């Protein structure tokens, strides 16, 4: 699974949990990885790996035994996408060559230093946007998109 899909799966999972929290309030209970996996359309084992990573960073809690499952550890407004990104893909978005380019070539010699600054700026801008966006924001936008899609289907 690529880093980008991991982030998407993790955000989808947390957003699904946030909706349950919003719908059930104090009655919000732990959800099984199988129930969450139905929405995400992935294998529950794959989801449990991501949930385990998120549990280690305090984004979700787990209950084992009877009524086993997962739930948000904090309010959706308190969980940023940057936190989720750091859990599932803690390294930079772009990397330089895996093998050094030809140092005798004028492009091969200077491409690394030229791209390092660009990549650093892109990474910083991405992280700033992720830090401004919470799971609550994603839930709100997701439900608005769903309502718009259903409205178009019913026209």
N, C-alpha and C positions, 0 to 999 in steps of 0.2 A: 504494500500500500504506500503510495507516495505521501510526502509531507503535506501537500495541499489537500488531499482527500482526507487525511487524518484530521486536519483542522476543521474541515466541513463536517465530518462525522461527529467530532466532539462538540461543535457548536450546535448541530442538529439535536444531539442527545441532551445537552443542557437546556436548550430551548423547549424541547418536549417536556422535560421535567419542570421547567418554569411555568408552562401552561397548566400542568397538573396542580402546581402550587397555587396558581391564580384561581383555578376552578374550585379547588377543594379547601382552601384556607387551612384552618387548624386540623381539618380531617385529612390533610395531605399525608399520604403514607408512602412507604418504600415501593419502588417499581422494580419489577424483574427485568433483567437484561433481555429476556425473550420479548416482553411487551414493548420495550423501547426499540428493539431490533426490528419489529414489525413496521414501525414508522420509518426508520432509517433504511430499511430493506437491506440488511446485512446480517451476517452470522452473529448470534449472541456471543460466541467465543471472541470474535474480533472486537465486539463492543466491550466485553469484560476487560480486555487488555487496556483499552482507552480509559475505561472507568477506573481501573486500578491506578493508572498513571495520574488521573485527576484526583483520586482519593489521596494519593501521596502528597499532593500540593494543596489539599484542603478545599477543593472545589465541590466535591461530593462526599457523602458519607455512605457507608455500607452497613447493612445489618445482616448478620449470618444466622442460620438456624431457621426457626419458624418465622414466617413473614419476611423471609430474606429478600433483599433488594437494595436499591440505590435511591438516594434523594440528594437534592442540593444541600450543600453545607452552609450556604449563605443566601441572602436574598438575591434575586436576579439582577437588581440594580447595583449590586456590589461586586459582580463578577464581570471583568472586562475581557474583551476578546484577546487583548495582549496577554493576559494571564493564561488563557487557553492555548494561545500560540506558543508561549514559552513552555508549556507542559508537553505539547505534542511535537514540537519542532524547535528546539532551543538554539539552533545555529542559523547562520545567515541564509537569506533566500537565494543569493547567487554566490557562486564560487569561481575562482579562476581555474585555469587549465589544471587537469590532473597530472599531466606531464608537461614539463617546461617547454615552451615553444622555442624555435630556433633563435638563439641569441645573435646570430649573424644577419638575420633578416631585420630590416628596419621596422617592420610591423611586429614581428615576434619579439623583438627586443623591448619595445615600448608599450605593448598592449596592456600588460599587467598593471603598471602604474597608472595608465590612462583610465582603466576601468575601475580600479579600486575606489577612487573618489566617487564616481557615478554610483557604484553599487552601495557604498556607505550611505549616500544621500537617499537612495531608494529605500534602503532598509530602515533608515530613520523616519522617513515619511510614512512608510507602512506601519511602523510601530506606533507612531503618534496617532494615526487613525484608529488602530486597534485599541489603543488606550482610551480613546474617546467613546468607544462603542461598548455597550453592556449587553448582557444576555437579555435584559428587559427591552432594550432597543430592538434587538433582533426579533423577539417575540412580537412586539407591537407591529413591526414592519411585515413580519410573516403573516400575521392574522389579517392585516390590511390587504396584502397581496392575495391571500386566499379569498377574502370577501370580493375583491375585484374580479378574480377569475370566476367565481360562482355567479356573480352578477352578469358577466358576459355570456356564460353558458345558459343562463335563464332568459336571455333576451329573445 
